């Protein structure tokens, strides 16, 4: 069965998954191990969450009901511990939710390696157009595309139990707490821009089942005015940290953006890999 977990994306799976979990923070969606909400264990939560944790999760759940679209500048940094090299991809995100249908475009226009510009015009898009998840790398001339949903269903590619990573935004706090040990960490970091005097909320999630996920820890720094994370950190099982920072976030404003990208023509010199929907792919069986 082909899923987002084993799809071979250019640039490595880690970067793509990091983008997906970062993006899923913006809507009432989540991914996780191959489980649905109906099959999550119903054991009592122990210990009970603190008032601060409950308040933070309820705030994120409420935000998931009101977020229709957003744009933001994005920096995603991966620290490769073996080589001590840091790669930073710089770009922008467009996100749109219409009813239960979701679209997004993550466009990178610069790659920085260890503080030096390695590629000034990266020409790299990662797009979900409502049916297909597409990675178009113009610099490498690689176009890869996987169909996640058929023509008769609305589908959010990051819904709990369907995608690679579980995320608390828009999810019931009880579901998040069954999957994770959740804590609010004392924090002095403040927001920037118009909310410069606002102290961010640092929320930490550690999986209860360490075998269920490819990461050992997720950290969110949440702007309580926006009720959205402005910084996210994922730590993989090998210790590799990936940090995503969002800035100049614009929420629920009029959006004109084309989420469609055409496949390269034959003979154009591109490597094209297209994977249509498979009947056995349960990851697309959204209800």
Kinemage of the C-alpha trace (Angstrom):
@kinemage 1
@onewidth
@group {chain A} dominant
@subgroup {mainchain}
@vectorlist {calphas} color= white
{ca unk a 1} P 0.000 0.000 0.000
{ca unk a 2} L 1.358 3.388 -0.984
{ca unk a 3} L 1.107 6.053 1.692
{ca unk a 4} L 2.759 9.383 2.397
{ca unk a 5} L 5.073 7.531 4.774
{ca unk a 6} L 6.899 5.556 2.053
{ca unk a 7} L 6.499 7.870 -0.929
{ca unk a 8} L 9.997 8.753 -2.223
{ca unk a 9} L 10.020 12.542 -2.448
{ca unk a 10} L 12.933 14.569 -3.818
{ca unk a 11} L 14.891 16.160 -1.021
{ca unk a 12} L 14.149 13.318 1.394
{ca unk a 13} L 11.093 12.153 3.315
{ca unk a 14} L 12.020 14.064 6.457
{ca unk a 15} L 11.687 17.477 4.847
{ca unk a 16} L 8.336 16.659 3.259
{ca unk a 17} L 6.908 15.206 6.464
{ca unk a 18} L 8.152 18.225 8.369
{ca unk a 19} L 6.261 20.470 5.954
{ca unk a 20} L 3.126 18.374 6.252
{ca unk a 21} L 3.012 18.412 10.045
{ca unk a 22} L 3.826 22.115 10.074
{ca unk a 23} L 1.002 22.821 7.640
{ca unk a 24} L -1.468 20.646 9.526
{ca unk a 25} L -1.124 23.005 12.470
{ca unk a 26} L -3.205 25.463 10.510
{ca unk a 27} L -6.479 23.574 10.303
{ca unk a 28} L -8.800 21.145 12.045
{ca unk a 29} L -6.774 18.185 10.844
{ca unk a 30} L -4.128 15.769 11.989
{ca unk a 31} L -2.220 12.758 10.924
{ca unk a 32} L -0.953 9.843 12.934
{ca unk a 33} L -0.183 6.188 12.857
{ca unk a 34} L -2.551 4.059 10.777
{ca unk a 35} L -5.422 4.419 13.223
{ca unk a 36} L -8.706 6.285 13.099
{ca unk a 37} L -10.451 8.130 15.891
{ca unk a 38} L -12.823 5.186 16.256
{ca unk a 39} L -9.963 2.804 16.995
{ca unk a 40} L -8.043 4.983 19.453
{ca unk a 41} L -7.838 3.435 22.930
{ca unk a 42} L -10.570 4.589 25.316
{ca unk a 43} L -8.554 4.174 28.492
{ca unk a 44} L -8.881 6.920 31.126
{ca unk a 45} L -6.270 9.639 30.748
{ca unk a 46} L -3.690 9.548 33.523
{ca unk a 47} L -2.557 11.830 34.927
{ca unk a 48} L -5.255 14.403 34.282
{ca unk a 49} L -4.073 17.468 32.306
{ca unk a 50} L -3.224 20.659 34.115
{ca unk a 51} L -5.539 23.678 33.734
{ca unk a 52} L -2.917 25.325 31.503
{ca unk a 53} L -2.793 22.308 29.172
{ca unk a 54} L -6.600 22.077 29.014
{ca unk a 55} L -6.895 25.783 28.203
{ca unk a 56} L -4.255 25.586 25.442
{ca unk a 57} L -5.831 22.534 23.783
{ca unk a 58} L -9.313 24.051 23.935
{ca unk a 59} L -7.987 27.236 22.335
{ca unk a 60} L -6.429 25.249 19.478
{ca unk a 61} L -9.599 23.226 18.994
{ca unk a 62} L -11.653 26.419 18.722
{ca unk a 63} L -9.222 27.941 16.205
{ca unk a 64} L -9.708 24.954 13.922
{ca unk a 65} L -13.386 25.908 13.526
{ca unk a 66} L -12.706 29.483 12.413
{ca unk a 67} L -9.662 29.187 10.138
{ca unk a 68} L -10.680 29.368 6.461
{ca unk a 69} L -7.459 30.494 4.804
{ca unk a 70} L -4.064 31.974 5.559
{ca unk a 71} L -0.765 33.002 4.013
{ca unk a 72} L 2.584 33.204 5.776
{ca unk a 73} L 6.285 33.462 5.171
{ca unk a 74} L 8.048 30.236 6.111
{ca unk a 75} L 11.508 29.112 7.142
{ca unk a 76} L 12.149 25.396 7.691
{ca unk a 77} L 15.531 24.455 9.186
{ca unk a 78} L 16.883 20.914 9.478
{ca unk a 79} L 19.979 20.313 11.620
{ca unk a 80} L 21.845 17.227 10.361
{ca unk a 81} L 23.565 16.042 13.527
{ca unk a 82} L 26.053 13.677 11.863
{ca unk a 83} L 27.575 16.413 9.720
{ca unk a 84} L 26.503 19.392 11.883
{ca unk a 85} L 25.118 20.942 8.701
{ca unk a 86} L 22.032 23.159 8.781
{ca unk a 87} L 19.762 23.453 5.761
{ca unk a 88} L 17.215 26.269 5.691
{ca unk a 89} L 14.460 26.376 3.081
{ca unk a 90} L 12.817 29.801 2.771
{ca unk a 91} L 9.485 30.444 1.115
{ca unk a 92} L 5.775 31.021 1.571
{ca unk a 93} L 2.551 29.116 2.281
{ca unk a 94} L -0.945 29.526 0.883
{ca unk a 95} L -3.686 27.524 2.613
{ca unk a 96} L -7.395 27.339 1.763
{ca unk a 97} L -10.245 25.374 3.304
{ca unk a 98} L -13.628 25.307 1.562
{ca unk a 99} L -16.084 23.229 3.572
{ca unk a 100} L -14.303 19.936 4.149
{ca unk a 101} L -11.994 20.364 1.161
{ca unk a 102} L -8.438 21.569 1.744
{ca unk a 103} L -5.819 23.001 -0.610
{ca unk a 104} L -2.314 24.268 0.055
{ca unk a 105} L 0.809 25.419 -1.755
{ca unk a 106} L 4.223 25.572 -0.090
{ca unk a 107} L 6.662 27.395 -2.379
{ca unk a 108} L 10.373 27.569 -1.622
{ca unk a 109} L 12.426 30.187 -3.408
{ca unk a 110} L 15.728 29.971 -1.530
{ca unk a 111} L 17.974 27.305 0.022
{ca unk a 112} L 20.570 28.332 2.610
{ca unk a 113} L 23.229 25.857 3.798
{ca unk a 114} L 25.240 26.749 6.903
{ca unk a 115} L 24.428 30.425 6.488
{ca unk a 116} L 25.430 30.635 2.810
{ca unk a 117} L 22.940 30.876 -0.061
{ca unk a 118} L 23.156 27.592 -1.958
{ca unk a 119} L 20.255 28.226 -4.333
{ca unk a 120} L 18.695 31.637 -4.825
{ca unk a 121} L 15.846 30.595 -7.140
{ca unk a 122} L 14.812 27.213 -5.739
{ca unk a 123} L 11.593 26.932 -7.814
{ca unk a 124} L 10.211 24.208 -5.529
{ca unk a 125} L 6.480 23.759 -4.863
{ca unk a 126} L 4.670 21.240 -2.665
{ca unk a 127} L 0.958 21.371 -3.477
{ca unk a 128} L -2.251 19.630 -2.477
{ca unk a 129} L -4.979 20.598 -4.946
{ca unk a 130} L -7.829 18.750 -3.256
{ca unk a 131} L -7.041 15.399 -4.886
{ca unk a 132} L -3.316 15.141 -5.590
{ca unk a 133} L -0.217 15.784 -3.468
{ca unk a 134} L 2.467 17.129 -5.796
{ca unk a 135} L 6.172 17.858 -5.399
{ca unk a 136} L 7.481 19.973 -8.263
{ca unk a 137} L 11.209 20.701 -8.089
{ca unk a 138} L 12.062 23.032 -10.953
{ca unk a 139} L 15.781 23.196 -10.165
{ca unk a 140} L 16.163 19.408 -10.330
{ca unk a 141} L 13.437 19.000 -12.996
{ca unk a 142} L 11.643 16.364 -10.921
{ca unk a 143} L 7.846 16.135 -10.790
{ca unk a 144} L 6.267 13.620 -8.430
{ca unk a 145} L 2.578 13.236 -7.766
{ca unk a 146} L 0.426 10.937 -5.605
{ca unk a 147} L -3.389 10.823 -5.698
{ca unk a 148} L -4.893 10.871 -2.214
{ca unk a 149} L -8.600 11.042 -2.998
{ca unk a 150} L -11.031 10.145 -5.763
{ca unk a 151} L -13.373 12.509 -7.573
{ca unk a 152} L -16.416 12.011 -5.304
{ca unk a 153} L -14.928 12.743 -1.889
{ca unk a 154} L -13.671 15.746 0.012
{ca unk a 155} L -10.517 14.818 1.862
{ca unk a 156} L -8.082 16.471 4.188
{ca unk a 157} L -4.685 14.793 3.664
{ca unk a 158} L -3.647 15.350 7.275
{ca unk a 159} L -6.705 14.063 9.103
{ca unk a 160} L -6.115 12.039 12.260
{ca unk a 161} L -5.309 8.442 11.349
{ca unk a 162} L -4.765 9.231 7.643
{ca unk a 163} L -1.472 11.111 7.413
{ca unk a 164} L 2.007 10.922 8.879
{ca unk a 165} L 1.820 13.100 11.995
{ca unk a 166} L -0.823 13.825 14.671
{ca unk a 167} L -1.476 17.506 15.358
{ca unk a 168} L -3.694 19.108 18.021
{ca unk a 169} L -5.220 21.999 16.037
{ca unk a 170} L -8.946 21.460 15.596
{ca unk a 171} L -8.838 18.133 17.439
{ca unk a 172} L -10.747 17.259 20.578
{ca unk a 173} L -8.408 17.593 23.585
{ca unk a 174} L -9.370 14.094 24.754
{ca unk a 175} L -8.014 12.590 21.515
{ca unk a 176} L -4.740 14.497 21.767
{ca unk a 177} L -4.309 13.493 25.407
{ca unk a 178} L -4.863 9.812 24.648
{ca unk a 179} L -2.042 9.924 22.117
{ca unk a 180} L 0.394 12.180 23.986
{ca unk a 181} L 1.779 13.338 27.263
{ca unk a 182} L 1.091 17.072 26.959
{ca unk a 183} L 2.677 19.827 29.037
{ca unk a 184} L 2.969 23.609 29.040
{ca unk a 185} L 6.615 24.629 29.452
{ca unk a 186} L 7.595 27.872 31.236
{ca unk a 187} L 8.566 30.264 28.476
{ca unk a 188} L 9.768 33.849 28.078
{ca unk a 189} L 9.662 33.994 24.281
{ca unk a 190} L 7.508 36.837 22.993
{ca unk a 191} L 5.666 37.314 19.731
{ca unk a 192} L 6.953 39.672 17.046
{ca unk a 193} L 5.337 42.426 15.035
{ca unk a 194} L 2.019 43.847 16.218
{ca unk a 195} L 1.855 41.331 19.088
{ca unk a 196} L 5.414 41.997 20.284
{ca unk a 197} L 4.447 42.242 23.961
{ca unk a 198} L 2.510 38.977 23.965
{ca unk a 199} L 4.211 35.994 25.584
{ca unk a 200} L 4.039 32.803 23.532
{ca unk a 201} L 2.655 29.565 24.964
{ca unk a 202} L 5.113 26.666 24.735
{ca unk a 203} L 3.225 23.380 24.346
{ca unk a 204} L 5.148 20.072 24.339
{ca unk a 205} L 3.769 16.747 23.082
{ca unk a 206} L 5.523 13.423 23.748
{ca unk a 207} L 3.979 10.228 22.286
{ca unk a 208} L 2.606 7.789 24.843
{ca unk a 209} L 3.492 4.943 22.472
{ca unk a 210} L 7.054 5.595 21.335
{ca unk a 211} L 6.762 2.971 18.602
{ca unk a 212} L 3.781 4.624 16.926
{ca unk a 213} L 5.520 7.657 15.437
{ca unk a 214} L 8.771 8.574 13.713
{ca unk a 215} L 9.397 11.383 16.190
{ca unk a 216} L 9.933 11.534 19.935
{ca unk a 217} L 8.787 15.071 20.642
{ca unk a 218} L 6.791 17.962 19.174
{ca unk a 219} L 7.038 21.530 20.473
{ca unk a 220} L 4.741 24.416 19.585
{ca unk a 221} L 5.183 28.097 20.421
{ca unk a 222} L 1.663 29.510 20.131
{ca unk a 223} L 0.665 33.140 19.740
{ca unk a 224} L -2.445 33.355 21.965
{ca unk a 225} L -3.758 36.367 20.039
{ca unk a 226} L -3.747 34.440 16.745
{ca unk a 227} L -4.390 31.088 18.475
{ca unk a 228} L -1.839 29.649 16.059
{ca unk a 229} L 1.712 28.303 16.351
{ca unk a 230} L 4.392 30.652 15.036
{ca unk a 231} L 7.238 28.226 15.717
{ca unk a 232} L 7.175 24.423 15.605
{ca unk a 233} L 9.903 21.924 16.414
{ca unk a 234} L 9.897 18.228 15.620
{ca unk a 235} L 12.585 15.917 17.035
{ca unk a 236} L 12.981 12.624 15.203
{ca unk a 237} L 13.896 9.326 16.822
{ca unk a 238} L 17.534 9.767 15.782
{ca unk a 239} L 17.596 13.181 17.476
{ca unk a 240} L 17.376 15.252 14.285
{ca unk a 241} L 15.540 18.530 14.965
{ca unk a 242} L 13.430 20.289 12.338
{ca unk a 243} L 12.189 23.798 13.119
{ca unk a 244} L 9.535 25.701 11.163
{ca unk a 245} L 9.036 29.433 11.768
{ca unk a 246} L 6.084 31.378 10.371
{ca unk a 247} L 5.959 35.151 10.047
{ca unk a 248} L 3.692 37.797 8.538
{ca unk a 249} L 0.692 35.514 8.970
{ca unk a 250} L -2.508 36.771 7.322
{ca unk a 251} L -5.694 34.979 8.318
{ca unk a 252} L -9.085 34.754 6.599
{ca unk a 253} L -8.410 37.418 3.996
{ca unk a 254} L -9.484 37.403 0.362
{ca unk a 255} L -7.267 34.929 -1.475
{ca unk a 256} L -6.565 34.603 -5.176
{ca unk a 257} L -4.122 31.784 -5.688
{ca unk a 258} L -3.902 29.019 -8.280
{ca unk a 259} L -3.362 25.673 -6.550
{ca unk a 260} L -3.058 23.813 -9.860
{ca unk a 261} L 0.236 22.889 -11.514
{ca unk a 262} L 0.424 21.155 -14.886
{ca unk a 263} L 2.495 18.013 -15.481
{ca unk a 264} L 5.631 18.638 -17.577
{ca unk a 265} L 5.323 17.762 -21.244
{ca unk a 266} L 6.987 14.674 -22.647
{ca unk a 267} L 10.436 15.353 -24.018
{ca unk a 268} L 10.925 18.397 -21.768
{ca unk a 269} L 13.785 16.786 -19.834
{ca unk a 270} L 11.811 16.322 -16.606
{ca unk a 271} L 11.643 13.157 -14.524
{ca unk a 272} L 7.928 12.507 -13.993
{ca unk a 273} L 6.524 10.005 -11.481
{ca unk a 274} L 2.729 9.802 -11.110
{ca unk a 275} L 0.970 7.389 -8.734
{ca unk a 276} L -2.830 7.185 -9.156
{ca unk a 277} L -5.130 6.176 -6.355
{ca unk a 278} L -5.048 2.490 -5.439
{ca unk a 279} L -8.262 0.770 -4.289
{ca unk a 280} L -6.447 -0.729 -1.291
{ca unk a 281} L -5.099 2.626 -0.063
{ca unk a 282} L -6.980 3.107 3.181
{ca unk a 283} L -5.291 6.462 3.790
{ca unk a 284} L -7.787 8.037 1.369
{ca unk a 285} L -10.880 6.419 2.840
{ca unk a 286} L -12.054 9.596 4.598
{ca unk a 287} L -15.533 9.753 6.058
